[in-house]
Amino acid sequence: MPEPRQRWPLAPRELDEPHPSRLREDHPDRAEILARHAEALRDGTPGYLDPSSGLFVLSAGFLAKRGFCCTRGCRHCPYVT
């Protein structure tokens, strides 16, 4: 039987604060993105629809519960330092 994955340590920042390399300060939809992300965190939903692309974006809360980084460059990855 395979050994379960070991949980990764979270980055030293709040879950509602994305890493600057994943969401620039000057992104034109930053305020709307952060509002939608905050709503997903508050409601405990896995993510939200990106206002620019319409793609589904996973929340930091969902990713933190998963326990590890997938290395795919998630906008709200709670493991990126």
C-alpha positions in Angstrom: 0.0 0.0 0.0 1.5 3.5 -1.0 2.5 5.8 1.8 0.3 8.9 2.1 1.7 12.2 0.9 3.4 14.3 3.6 1.8 17.7 4.1 3.8 20.7 3.0 4.4 23.7 5.2 2.3 26.8 4.4 4.1 30.0 3.3 4.4 32.7 6.1 1.5 34.8 4.9 -2.3 34.9 5.3 -4.4 32.7 2.9 -6.1 35.8 1.5 -2.7 37.3 0.4 -1.4 35.9 -2.9 2.3 35.8 -3.6 3.3 38.9 -5.7 4.6 36.7 -8.5 1.2 35.1 -8.9 -1.0 38.3 -8.8 0.7 41.6 -9.6 -0.2 44.7 -7.6 -1.0 46.5 -11.0 -3.2 43.7 -12.4 -6.2 45.5 -13.8 -8.7 43.0 -12.1 -6.8 42.7 -8.9 -9.6 44.2 -6.7 -12.3 42.0 -8.2 -10.0 38.9 -8.1 -9.3 39.4 -4.4 -13.0 40.0 -3.7 -14.0 36.8 -5.4 -11.2 34.9 -3.6 -12.2 36.3 -0.2 -15.8 35.2 -0.9 -14.6 31.7 -1.8 -12.5 31.6 1.4 -15.5 32.8 3.5 -18.0 30.4 1.9 -15.6 27.4 2.0 -16.0 26.9 -1.8 -13.1 25.4 -3.8 -12.6 28.6 -5.9 -14.2 31.2 -8.1 -14.5 32.3 -11.8 -11.7 34.6 -12.9 -13.2 37.9 -14.0 -10.8 38.2 -17.0 -10.7 34.7 -18.5 -13.8 33.0 -17.0 -11.6 30.1 -15.9 -12.1 28.5 -12.6 -9.4 29.4 -10.1 -8.8 27.3 -6.9 -8.7 29.2 -3.6 -5.9 29.1 -1.2 -8.2 27.5 1.4 -8.9 24.5 -1.0 -5.2 24.2 -1.9 -4.1 24.3 1.8 -6.6 21.6 2.7 -5.1 19.5 -0.1 -1.8 19.6 1.7 0.8 19.9 -1.1 1.8 22.0 -4.1 1.1 20.6 -7.5 3.7 22.9 -9.1 1.3 24.2 -11.8 1.5 27.8 -10.8 -1.8 28.3 -9.1 -2.6 32.0 -8.5 -3.4 31.5 -4.8 -0.9 28.7 -4.0 -0.4 28.8 -0.2 3.0 27.1 -0.4 4.9 29.5 -2.6 7.4 31.6 -0.6 
